[in-house]
Amino acid sequence: MEYDPEMRVYNRPQIKFPPIDTKAWRWIALGVLAIIFLTTTFYSVATDEVGVVKRMGNYNRTVPSGLHVKLPFALEKVHKVRVKHVFKQEFGFATARAGVRTTYRRGDFSAESLMLTGDLNSAVVEWIVQYRINDPVLYLFKVRGVEETLRDVSEAAMRQVVGDRSVTEVLTIGRREVADEVARLMQELLNRYEAGIEIVTVNLKDVNPPDAVKPAFNEVNQAKQERERLIDEAWSEYNRAVPAAEGEAQRLIRDAEGYALARVNRARGDAERFVAVWKEYSRARDVTKRRLYLEVMTEVIPGIENKYIVDPELRSLVPLLQLGAKGGQQ
């Protein structure tokens, strides 16, 4: 830098730039344009996706998986939608990390999980909605904020179904029915909104009473279980005693019928025997009379201790009886 005494200023030396090679810059610009052209013209779609192409902001076409070409320089834009993937939404809880030991985020989810049942009880409902995109065009362009709409639809359907049932049904036997009904209502609403979403399944993860009423609810459940136990024991005793009593009654009836049949048959036998004897007696009265007499004597005589055989012509029997009393032999 030189000092000029006349102008009283310092003269700065002029810097001379090399001449610009316009041809080289032209090739650089063409290269950049070629790269931009190639990157904005060719695109690929994954196997579980489809590509929805917009031309100048309007829907133009849907392309399958693979390598494709579109108009460059943002004249056409591609939205890739995973139509074969099953998405998941969680309600009443949030998963922080999934794995063998899943961890959940801490927070207050009562705004969406606390519900009123049909019998005016409260329940904390946690559920999972699994869904897939069945119409990517409707999913992208028909509904604004489709994920938020899905959450609102799911919560509204769950509150409606839970509000139509008792807390016992929601907590125990009606869980599967509640989930199926919620899935059906959600699908109806989403089809009405033309959201392009198909509900795969709705699963109730956990249903509990609120923490404030858990002790009272547990006491009620214990009382119900005790009641069911007593009822089961009563039915068990009933099922044991009634068949035994019925069996005993049937046995007594069979014994009485057998006894009656035996007495009737015996009476009939005696009557038939008497009739047969009477017929034989009427045919030969003397012979029958003698036979009967001999049969009776055969049965009676062996049981008599002292036997006296008397001649029909004997006039006095007393002396003989006195002789036997003194030790004589008969």
Secondary structure, 3 states (H helix, E strand, C coil): CEEECCCCEEECCCCCCCCCCHHHHHHHHHHHHHHHHHHHHEEEECCCEEEEEEECCEEEEEECCEEEECCCCCCEEEEEEECCCCEEEEECCCEEECCCCCEECCCCCHHHHEEECCCCCEEEEEEEEEEEECCHHHHHHCCCCHHHHHHHHHHHHHHHHHHCCCHHHHHCCCHHHHHHHHHHHHHHHHHHHCCCEEEEEEEEEEEECCHHHHHHHHHHHHHHHHHHHHHHHHHHHHHHHHHHHHHHHHHHHHHHHHHHHHHHHHHHHHHHHHHHHHHHHHHCHHHHHHHHHHHHHHHHHHHCCCCCCCCCCCCCCHHHHHHHHCCCCC
